[in-house]
Amino acid sequence: MLTPQLLDTLKRRETTLWINPLRSPSRPVFDPALVEQAARRFQRAGGLLARTVRSLAGGDGLVESPLIDAEPLRQALAGEGRWLIKADHRMPLAGSVKARGGFHEVLAYAERVALEAGWDGEDFASLAEPRWRSLFDEHRLIVGSTGNLGISIGLLSRALGFNAQVHMSRDASEWKKKLLRDEGAEVVEHDGDYAVAVQAGRREAEADEHAHFVDDERSELLFAGYAVAGERLASQLSAQGIEVSSKHPLLVYLPCGVGGAPGGITFGLKQVFGESVHCWFAEPVESPSVLVQLAAGLDSPVSVYDVGLDNQTLADGLAVAQASMLASRCMLDSLAGVFTVSDEALRGYLRLAQERLGERLEPSATAGFAGPHWLGEAAGRAWCEANGVDLHAATHVLWSTGGGLVPDEVFAGWVKAEEPE
Ligand SMILES: *Cc1c(COP(=O)(O)O)cnc(C)c1O
């Protein structure tokens, strides 16, 4: 429930930990077969990606990020247990978690367009040939985005020979717009927030039968692409000899905007690890969209504007006022909870990641760093007790969701702003 006390905390922009009262094992709301299909599609498309994406050339075309040790960060933040970073800022081409969902949807569209034109569906790598590229050139992918989804869809579309149109709010980062334009994508700017850009993209696509709209709020292809992360993380953990069990639970902290990326990943992880994994979303104090939606219940959409917030945050990848209802439905009975983070904290984490780990992230990508702290506070300790979670014996995965393409001067601006004059 959105209790008066919770509303008050949110309105004051005080950081908080919200524990999901409805969490209980139940039947999945999303079809697990769609996740298997996505995993197979990525597998089959490896050859095509290796031929069309420069950073994947010469390999098997697997789109994945490393799982890296974060012990120096754990020490700096006085945490417990084993800390790891799931480094999606190092995702090929897109430099963010959006490679998971976005690439999957572009590949599914390429497959559909080619099949309709008589492709036998056998060898994905053959879609790199001029015959198919010129077919793709007659088609367009359209997306509305705060930035990173646009980059993911835009860059892979262009790499495969598709046209791409990205709708963004006028105040989205200039460097993201420039990057897209330099790669031949069309960028359309809108007054208003992310939701306005999404709506405009949706309308544009409805009027063009050679266009496909990537719907960040409703797409099952995106969600399934994100969910493939579950089995991928499982094999990386097992390759590092890390046990996941009720004695050694996995605690995962995921930066959250509309909820699709962290929701899909949570769904995938739950499929693999069941009750041994506990997923927490991290949202800016100005944009706790999934928190308010889950707390209010799913009967009707509730936005952060409704509770008096203005959705202005340094974490542009998380600046979403209204959660995805698809993601909210899927998370209602499986998410452990949500915590909120201030812009100030994000700047501090950004610096720490650079100083202690030598990793360069974007502000949104660091939101999950606050997670272990919240579990150590009173409400978190009580939750651990009730769920039999020993923080010392747990593996903590901080999902670093983006920053791989950020220009030097933009990064310098974020870090410098914290220094005293
Ligand atoms: C998009 C994004 C997220 C969150 O994904 P949603 O699907 O919007 O919840 C987190 N971090 C970064 C860097 C992103 O770009």
The ligand as a Tripos MOL2 file, in Angstrom:
@<TRIPOS>MOLECULE
LIG
   15    15     1     0     0
SMALL
NO_CHARGES

@<TRIPOS>ATOM
      1 C1         17.5380    1.5070  -19.4140 C.3       1 LIG1
      2 C2         18.5210    1.4910  -18.3420 C.ar      1 LIG1
      3 C3         18.2320    0.9260  -17.0920 C.ar      1 LIG1
      4 C4         16.8920    0.3770  -16.6690 C.3       1 LIG1
      5 O1         16.1530   -0.3050  -17.6330 O.3       1 LIG1
      6 P1         14.5630   -0.1480  -17.6530 P.3       1 LIG1
      7 O2         14.1220   -1.1800  -18.6220 O.co2     1 LIG1
      8 O3         14.2610    1.2360  -18.1360 O.co2     1 LIG1
      9 O4         14.0780   -0.3510  -16.2740 O.co2     1 LIG1
     10 C5         19.2330    0.9340  -16.1520 C.ar      1 LIG1
     11 N1         20.4450    1.4710  -16.4030 N.ar      1 LIG1
     12 C6         20.7510    2.0140  -17.5930 C.ar      1 LIG1
     13 C7         22.1160    2.5750  -17.7980 C.3       1 LIG1
     14 C8         19.8040    2.0470  -18.6010 C.ar      1 LIG1
     15 O5         20.1180    2.6000  -19.7700 O.3       1 LIG1
@<TRIPOS>BOND
     1     1     2 1
     2     2     3 ar
     3     2    14 ar
     4     3     4 1
     5     3    10 ar
     6     4     5 1
     7     5     6 1
     8     6     7 2
     9     6     8 1
    10     6     9 1
    11    10    11 ar
    12    11    12 ar
    13    12    13 1
    14    12    14 ar
    15    14    15 1
@<TRIPOS>SUBSTRUCTURE
     1 LIG1         1 GROUP 0 **** ****
